[in-house]
Amino acid sequence: MRIDVKTRIEQHKATLYGILAIVLWSTIVGLIRSVSENFGPVGGAALIYTVGSVFLILLMGFPKISTFPRVYLWLGSLLFVSYEICLSLALGFANNRAQAIELGMVNYLWPGFTVLFAVIINKQKVNWWLYPGLLLSILGIGWVMSGDNGWSLRQMVGNIQSNPLSYGLAFAGAIIWAVYCNITKIMSAGKNGMSLFFTLTAFALWIQYFFTSPPEMVINLHSVSILLFAGAVMGLANAAWTVAIIRGHVALLATLSYFTPIISTAFSSLLLSTALSFSFWQGVLMVTIGSIVCWLATKTR
């Protein structure tokens, strides 16, 4: 009985870590954009992942690479680094703060794509609800991108044409992360490469930084504080989530994670001091509901 109570306490504690991770991740869009405004899109991202790597190594240590399956080491590294670069640069190169929040929503197509690729890659059994769920998420993104007047194909195309690089990176990132989520379960053999992957991301971004003509960095107490906070959030969120998925209530956490678009949009609006229209929130709700429908489609009997 005493052991059972202790186990439950540990599970509840780990679940709280998972909830903390979800909340921390929800601030990422606003924090990455804030840092990029002071340190540049590439330089800011490189600094965030450098600080995040330090936090992760301090919290979790550095993994013994020789024990990693080769396929996971190479393919997992490539996909993780590619995704993080896509997301951070999409937000950094956004034309303005409102567009950065919009791009963050494009990134949240990944839950629906994850289920779709689970069908393709892992032969996951789903019911037909997957397809209307995915369609609703995509329509939600279109709604978000259409401005204050509801769905508008012209407005949507105009937004993409105004910054094809950022929209392309955000969309590519959603697909890459969906693939990563599926292959990790197959190829990782229970290994956690988060510290390694973060370090590789920082390294790749610094290489890019030194081969470009970056804007001058704004270094002061405020900008450095935001940078350290962003890096700490990245590191703590990933460390907390790792503990949560090992010991916590995974089903509950999976359900809560599908509400991340709403929480993230709220935090982004607050952190970036950007008011969002009612139609934007309608689109966010559509993306969230679509993602939940996709997840429910996997609950076949």
C-alpha positions in Angstrom: 0.0 0.0 0.0 2.8 2.4 1.0 4.6 1.6 -2.3 1.4 2.2 -4.3 0.9 5.6 -2.6 4.5 6.6 -3.3 4.1 5.5 -6.9 1.0 7.6 -7.3 2.7 10.6 -5.8 5.6 10.2 -8.2 3.2 10.0 -11.1 1.3 13.1 -10.0 4.6 14.9 -9.6 5.8 13.9 -13.0 2.4 14.9 -14.6 2.8 18.3 -13.0 6.2 18.5 -14.7 4.5 17.7 -18.0 1.9 20.5 -17.5 4.8 22.9 -16.7 6.5 21.9 -19.9 3.3 22.6 -21.9 3.0 26.0 -20.4 6.7 26.8 -21.0 6.5 25.6 -24.6 3.5 27.9 -25.1 5.8 31.0 -24.5 8.3 29.9 -27.1 6.8 31.8 -30.1 6.8 35.1 -28.2 10.2 34.6 -26.7 12.0 33.6 -30.0 10.5 36.6 -31.7 11.5 39.0 -28.8 15.1 37.7 -28.9 15.4 37.9 -32.7 14.4 41.6 -32.5 17.4 42.3 -30.4 20.0 39.8 -31.7 18.8 39.2 -35.3 17.0 36.1 -36.6 20.0 33.8 -36.9 22.1 35.2 -34.1 19.2 35.3 -31.7 18.3 31.7 -32.5 21.9 30.6 -32.1 22.1 32.2 -28.7 18.8 30.7 -27.5 19.9 27.2 -28.4 23.3 27.7 -26.9 21.8 28.8 -23.6 19.2 26.0 -23.9 21.9 23.4 -24.5 23.8 24.5 -21.4 20.6 24.2 -19.3 19.8 20.8 -20.7 23.3 19.5 -20.1 23.3 20.8 -16.5 19.8 19.2 -15.9 20.2 16.0 -17.8 23.8 15.5 -18.6 25.3 14.7 -22.0 24.2 11.4 -23.5 26.7 8.6 -24.3 26.5 8.8 -28.1 28.1 5.4 -28.7 25.0 3.7 -27.2 22.6 5.4 -29.7 21.2 3.4 -32.7 23.0 4.8 -35.8 19.8 5.5 -37.7 18.3 7.5 -34.8 21.6 9.3 -34.3 21.8 10.5 -37.9 18.2 10.8 -39.0 17.0 12.0 -35.6 19.6 14.7 -35.5 18.9 15.8 -39.0 15.2 16.1 -38.5 15.4 17.7 -35.0 18.0 20.3 -36.1 16.1 21.0 -39.3 12.8 21.6 -37.4 14.3 23.9 -34.8 16.0 26.0 -37.5 12.8 26.2 -39.5 10.7 27.3 -36.5 13.2 29.8 -35.1 14.1 31.4 -38.5 10.4 31.5 -39.6 9.6 33.6 -36.5 12.8 35.6 -36.7 12.3 36.6 -40.3 8.6 37.5 -39.9 7.7 41.0 -41.1 6.2 42.0 -37.8 5.0 40.6 -34.5 1.4 39.8 -35.7 2.9 37.7 -38.5 5.1 35.9 -36.1 2.1 34.8 -34.1 0.4 33.8 -37.4 3.5 31.7 -38.3 3.4 30.1 -34.9 -0.1 28.8 -35.8 1.1 27.4 -39.1 3.6 25.4 -37.0 0.7 23.9 -35.1 -0.4 21.9 -38.1 2.1 19.3 -36.8 -0.3 17.4 -34.5 -2.6 16.5 -37.5 0.3 15.7 -39.7 1.8 13.5 -37.0 -1.3 11.4 -37.0 -1.4 11.3 -40.8 2.3 10.2 -41.0 1.6 7.6 -38.2 -0.8 6.0 -40.7 1.8 6.2 -43.5 4.9 5.3 -41.5 3.7 3.2 -38.5 0.6 1.8 -40.1 -1.4 3.3 -37.2 -5.1 2.3 -37.3 -7.4 5.3 -37.5 -11.0 5.9 -38.4 -12.3 8.3 -41.1 -12.4 11.2 -38.6 -8.7 11.8 -39.3 -9.5 13.5 -42.6 -12.1 16.1 -41.6 -9.9 16.8 -38.5 -6.9 17.5 -40.7 -9.1 19.6 -43.1 -10.5 21.6 -40.2 -6.9 22.4 -39.0 -5.9 23.5 -42.4 -9.0 25.7 -42.8 -8.2 27.1 -39.4 -4.8 28.2 -40.6 -6.5 29.8 -43.7 -8.9 31.6 -41.3 -6.0 32.9 -39.2 -4.2 34.1 -42.4 -7.3 35.8 -43.9 -7.4 38.8 -41.6 -10.5 40.3 -40.0 -13.1 39.3 -42.6 -13.1 35.5 -42.3 -11.9 33.2 -45.1 -10.3 35.0 -47.9 -8.1 33.2 -50.5 -6.8 36.5 -51.8 -5.7 37.7 -48.4 -4.1 34.3 -47.6 -2.1 34.3 -50.8 -1.1 37.9 -50.2 0.2 37.1 -46.8 2.3 34.2 -48.2 3.6 36.3 -51.1 4.7 39.1 -48.6 7.0 36.6 -46.9 7.3 33.3 -48.7 10.5 32.3 -46.8 8.9 32.5 -43.3 5.7 30.7 -44.4 7.6 28.1 -46.2 9.9 27.5 -43.2 6.9 27.3 -40.8 5.0 24.8 -43.0 8.1 22.7 -43.6 8.8 22.7 -39.9 5.3 21.3 -39.2 5.9 18.4 -41.6 9.5 17.7 -40.3 8.4 17.6 -36.7 5.5 15.2 -37.6 8.0 12.8 -39.2 10.4 13.2 -36.3 7.7 12.3 -33.8 6.9 9.1 -35.7 10.5 7.8 -36.4 11.7 8.6 -32.8 9.4 5.9 -31.3 10.7 3.3 -33.9 14.4 4.1 -33.9 15.4 5.7 -30.6 15.5 2.4 -28.6 14.5 4.4 -25.5 17.5 6.8 -25.9 17.1 10.5 -25.3 19.1 12.7 -27.6 17.7 16.0 -26.5 21.0 17.5 -25.1 22.9 16.3 -28.2 20.3 17.6 -30.6 20.1 21.0 -28.9 23.9 21.3 -29.1 23.9 20.4 -32.8 21.2 23.0 -33.5 23.2 25.7 -31.8 26.3 24.6 -33.8 24.4 24.7 -37.1 23.0 28.1 -36.4 26.4 29.5 -35.5 27.8 28.2 -38.7 25.0 30.0 -40.6 25.5 33.1 -38.6 29.2 33.4 -39.5 28.5 32.9 -43.2 25.8 35.6 -43.4 25.8 39.4 -42.9 23.8 39.6 -39.6 22.4 42.8 -38.2 24.1 44.4 -35.3 23.1 42.9 -31.9 21.4 45.1 -29.3 23.1 44.1 -26.1 21.7 45.5 -22.8 20.3 44.2 -19.6 16.8 43.9 -21.0 17.8 41.9 -24.1 20.2 39.7 -22.3 17.5 38.9 -19.6 15.0 37.9 -22.3 17.7 35.7 -24.0 18.6 33.9 -20.8 14.9 33.4 -20.0 14.2 32.0 -23.4 17.1 29.6 -23.2 16.1 28.5 -19.7 12.5 27.9 -20.9 13.7 25.8 -23.8 16.0 23.7 -21.6 13.5 23.4 -18.6 10.6 22.5 -20.9 12.4 19.7 -22.6 13.8 18.3 -19.3 10.5 18.4 -17.6 8.7 16.8 -20.5 11.3 14.0 -20.6 10.5 13.1 -16.9 6.8 13.5 -17.6 6.5 11.0 -20.5 8.5 8.4 -18.5 6.7 8.6 -15.2 3.6 10.8 -15.6 0.1 10.3 -16.8 0.8 10.3 -20.6 -2.8 10.1 -21.8 -3.7 13.2 -19.8 -0.6 15.1 -21.0 -1.3 14.1 -24.6 -4.8 15.5 -24.3 -3.6 18.8 -22.7 -0.9 19.3 -25.3 -3.6 19.6 -28.0 -4.7 22.9 -26.4 -1.2 24.3 -26.8 -2.2 26.5 -29.8 -4.7 28.4 -27.6 -2.3 28.8 -24.7 0.6 29.7 -27.1 -1.5 32.4 -28.9 -2.5 33.9 -25.6 1.1 34.1 -24.3 2.4 35.4 -27.7 -0.2 38.1 -27.7 0.8 39.1 -24.2 4.5 38.9 -24.6 4.5 40.7 -28.0 1.9 43.3 -26.9 -0.1 42.4 -30.0 -3.9 42.5 -30.1 -5.5 39.7 -32.1 -8.8 39.9 -34.0 -11.9 37.7 -33.2 -11.5 35.9 -36.5 -7.9 35.1 -35.6 -9.1 33.4 -32.4 -11.7 31.6 -34.4 -8.9 30.2 -36.6 -7.0 29.2 -33.5 -10.0 27.3 -32.2 -10.5 25.6 -35.5 -6.8 24.4 -35.5 -7.2 23.1 -31.9 -10.4 21.3 -32.5 -9.0 19.8 -35.8 -6.0 18.5 -33.9 -8.1 16.9 -31.2 -10.3 15.3 -33.8 -7.2 13.9 -35.5 -6.0 12.5 -32.2 -9.5 11.0 -31.4 -9.4 9.3 -34.8 -6.6 7.1 -33.4 -8.8 5.8 -30.7 -10.3 3.0 -32.7 -11.8 0.0 -30.9 
